[in-house]
Amino acid sequence: MRTKIGFVTSAKMTKTVTVTVHRYVMHPMYGKRFRVSKKFLADLNGQDAGVGDEVEITECRPISKRKCFKIIDVRKRAPRLADVKMEEVEKQVKRDHRDVNFEKVKSPESKETTKPQ
């Protein structure tokens, strides 16, 4: 069975993700190495994978016309937007509480108003 390691580039389908696998090939005439990419459709197989995650996929029986791989393991998770937002909110709350000096805050009654002449 073939196994490949790639990155999830799309997770817009139900129970299916698009995994991009990169490999390096030598040019036959010039001998220079260059990168070749290929996309595979993979079944989630009960895993929780999102865009940017590094996953390991393996060959399996054909599940649909183009889907012949399934995810074995999620090797490295990419930061999720919800996690990043919560971290930013927590940092902002800590910053706000640290910056507030309750002695300098004036009550609304102490504000002086100027009357137009």
C-alpha positions, 0 to 999 in steps of 0.5 A: 500500500502506498502512503504519502505525506501532504498538506490539506488544501481544501476541506469544503466537501463533506467527509472529504479533504483535498491533500496536496503532496509535493515531491522533488524530481531531477530534470533528465537533461539539466540535472536540476531538482524541481518540485512537482505537486499532485492533489489527492482526494482523501476520506476523513476516516473519522479524523478531524483535519482542517486546512493547513494540517499535515496529514498522512494518507494511504491508498484504499479501495475506490470510495468514489470516482476520484477518491482512493485514499484515506487519512491515517494520521494528522501529523501536525495541526495548523492553528485554527481561526477560533483558537487564534481569536480566543488568544487575541481576546484573552491578551486584549482583556489582560492588556485592558485590565493592566492599563486601567488606573482607577484613580485617574477615572473621573465620574460624570459629575466632576466634568466641567461644562462650558456655557456658550456666551 
